[in-house]
Amino acid sequence: MSQKNVLKGVFLVALGATSYGMLATFVKMAYEEGFTTAEVTTSQFILGLIGILLINVFQKVKYKTKVVRATSKNIFKLMLAGTSLGMTSLFYYLAVKYIPVSIGIVLLMQTVWMGVLLEMILEKKLPSLQKIIAVFIVLTGTVLATNILNSTIELDWRGIGWGILAAASFTTTMFTANRVALEISSAQRSLYMLLGGAVIVFSFAFATQITPFNFSIFLKWGIVLSLFGTIIPPMLMNAGFPLTGIGLGSIVSALELPVSVMMAFVLLNEKVVFLQWIGIILIILAIIIMNINFRKNN
């Protein structure tokens, strides 16, 4: 693979990660305007589905018979896998309702050690020393990044709980997304996974929305949330990862963490102390250690 293609892949993955990093800050700003979690997630998924559907139609018209159509079995598996996508959005948005965005993104990054644990359970073998070291670095970084050593800081345990659940759900999403119906286009896979996620999101909205639904969310924040949360990042990352490879792509996608913290710092005036930045750097370092190959080929 040429250096030019790798650089193109890095650029695409970086843009996708940056988009994801902006998301929680926009959600927090929507909350400040009085919108509910149900309104935020519903608008994001409805407009996201419309956007992905239009992309699928465009591909079908452009490529015609070249596009491999999903079977009913593919659709069922992708929708089932997509339920964890819906739960990740719900849990993450509920988390940032109670805790700062800079803490929420750190909790979401617990997918690093959760992924190692899930891999160990599924493959029934102990992780490598490289991964064990990375896990300890993540945990150390988390203690610093959440600033829990500061006795004056009081974190809402509801936010902590939702954040951990978001990380667990996101871990499931990452594992299933890379194993289900790989033979069909990424646009089709995104569409059916979004449909599965929408079932969870809409069920939550029906169960929790006790006030009249504020449809102005669609114009005020829905478009922004769907673009930065469900349309742009999957497209860019699906295009970029094949060019970078999983290892380099995972390292570049860690850009989501500092971007999210910087957005919260600039737009929400969230206080981020020096020790928290050290913790964030440690988490990024752990992701690099997890994905770099230390063995040199002779």
N, C-alpha and C positions, 0 to 999 in steps of 0.2 A: 504494500500500500504506500502511495507517495506521501511525502511530507506535507504537500499542499492539501491533500484530502484529510489528513489527520488534523491539521490546523483548522480546516473547515468544520470538522466534527467537534473540535474543542470549542469553537465559536458558537455553534448551534446548541451544544449542551450547556454552555455557560449562559446563554440567553434564556434557555428553558429554566435553568436553576434560578436565575435572577427573577424571572416572572413568578415562580413559586414563592420566592423569598418576599415578594411584595404583598402577597395575598393576605396574610394575617393582619397587617396594618390596615388594609382597606376594610377588612371585616370589623376591626375595632372602631374605625371611623364611622361605619354604618351603625354600629351599636350606639355610638355617641349621638346619632341622629334619631334614636328611638326605635330602630328596626329590631326585630326579634331574630333568633337563630333560625327559626322555621322560615321566615321571610328571606333571609340571606341565602340559606342553602337551596330553597325551592327556586328562587330566581336564577341562581348560578347554574343549577342542573337543567332547568327548562331551556334557558338560552344556550347553554353548552350543548345540549342535545340537538337543538336546531342548527347550531353552527357545525357540529360534526356530521349531521345528516346532509347538510348542503355540500360539505367536502366529499362525502361518499357519492352523492349524485354527480358532482363534477368529475370525480375519478371514473365513474361508470360511463359517462358520456365521452370522456377523453380517451380512455383505454379500451372501452367496449368489452370484447371477449377476453381480454388479457387479465381482468380482475377475477380472482378465484372467489366464488361465492361461498358464504358460510353455510354449513349444514345446520339442521335443527339441533344436532348434538353439540356443534360448536357454539351455537347461540346460547344453549342452556348452560354450558360450562362457563362461558364468558360472563353471562348474567349472574351466575352464582359467585364467580370470582369478583365481580363488580360490587357485590354487596359490601365487601370489606372496604371498597373505595368510598362508598356512601358513608359507612360508619367512621372512616378516618376523617372525612370532612366534618361530620357532626361532632365527633369527640374533640377535634382540634379547635373548632369554633366555640364549643362550649368551654373549653379550657381557657382560651384567651378572653372570655367574658369575665373570668374571676382572677386571672393572673396576668402580668405584663407579657406582651408579645415576645420580648427577649427571653423570658423564661419558658414560654410555650414552645418556641422553636427548639430550645435545648432539650426539652422533654421529648419532642418528636424525634430528635436525633438518637434517642435510646434504641432505635431500630438497629444500630450497629451491633450491640451486644445481644439484643433479642434475635437478630438474624443468625448469629453464631449459635445461640442456644437452640433455635428451631432446626438449624442444619444438623446439629449434634443429635437431636432427637430423631429426626427423619432418617439420617444416614447411619445412626447407631455407632458412632465412633467419636472419640475425643477430638476437639479442635487442635490445630497446630499451635506451637508455642508463639508463633507470630500473631495469631488471632487472640490468644489469651492475653498477650502483652497489650494488644490494641484495646481489648475490653477493659483492662485495668486503667488504661490511660483515659478512656471514655468516662468511666465512673469517677476518676479523679477530676477530670475536666468538668463533669456535671456538678460536682460539689462546689467547685469554684464559680462556674457560670451561673448557677442559681443563687449564689451568694448566701447560702443557708448557714454558713459559719458566722455570719453577722447576726448577733443576738437581737439587734434592733429591727431586723427584717421579719415581717409576718406574712407568710404566704398562705393563701386560701387553699385548704386541703381539697376542696371541690375541684379547683383548677388543676392541682397536682394529679388528682385521680383521673380526671378527663384526659389530661396530657399523656399519662402512662397508657391509658386505653387507646388513645390515638396512635401512639407508637406501636402498640401490639397489633392494631388493625392495619397500620401501614406496612408492617413487616409481612403480614399475610398477603397484602396486595402485591408487594414486590416479588414474593415467591410465586404466586399464582400467575401474575402478569407475564412472567418470563417462561412459563411452562404450558400455557393453554392456547390451543388453536394458532400456532405460530405460522401455519401455512397460508393464512388469509391476510389481507392488507391490514396495516396498523390502524387505518381509518375505520375499518369495519370492527376491529377488535375494540377500539376506543368507544365506538358507538354502543356496542352490546354491553360492555363493562359499565358504561354510563347509565344504560337502562337498568342494569342490576342495582347500581348505586341509587338511582332515582326512586326505586321501590322503597328502599330504606328511608331516604330523605322525605318522600311524600308521606309515608306512614308516620314518621316523627312529626311532620307538620300537622297532620290531621289530629294527632293525639295531644299535641301541646299548644297549638294556636288557639287561645281562648278569646282573643280580641279579633275584630274584623281584620282580614288580611289587607295590608297596605300595599296596593299594587304599584305605587310610585317607586318601590324598590327596584323594579325592572329597569326603569330609565335612570335612576340615580346611581345605583351600585351594581345591579344585575349584569349589565353589559361588561363592566370592568372586571367583576369577579369571574364571569364565565370565560372571558378572554385570557386572564392571567392564571386561572385555576383549572379550566377544563379543555381549552382549545389550543392555545399557543404552546404551553410546556410539553404536553404529550407529543405534539407534532414535531417540535424541535428536537426533543430527546430521542424520539424514534428514528429521526433522520440522522442525528449525530452519533448515537451509540455504535451503530455498525461501522462508522469511520474511525472512532477512537478506540473501540474495544471496551469491554466491561470495566477493566481495571482503571484505565485513564479516565473513562467516562464517569465512574463513581467518584474519583478524586475531584474532577472538575465540578460535578454536581453538588459537592460540599459547599460551593459558593453560596448556596441557598442560606446557610447559617449566618455568615457575616452580613449578607444583604438584608435579611430579615431584621437583624438587630440594628443595623444602621438606619433602616426605614423607620423603625419604632423610635429610635433616638432622635431623628430629624423631624418626623411628622407628628409623633405623639409625645415628644419631650420626655420619653422614658429615661430614667437615670441608669447608666451603665458604668459601673466602677472598674478600675484597672484590673482587679482580680477576676472579674467576669470575662474580660477580654482574654486574659491568660487561659481561663477555662475553655473559651471558644476556640482558641488556637490549639489547645490540647486535643479537643474533639476532632478538629480538622486533621491534626497530625495522626490521630488514631485511624482515621479513614484512609489516609495515605499509606500507613503501615499495612492496613488490611488488604490493600489492592496493589501494592508494588511487589514485583518479583525480585527477590534478593539473589536468586540463583543465576549466575552468569553462564550463558551457553559457551562452551568451548569451541 
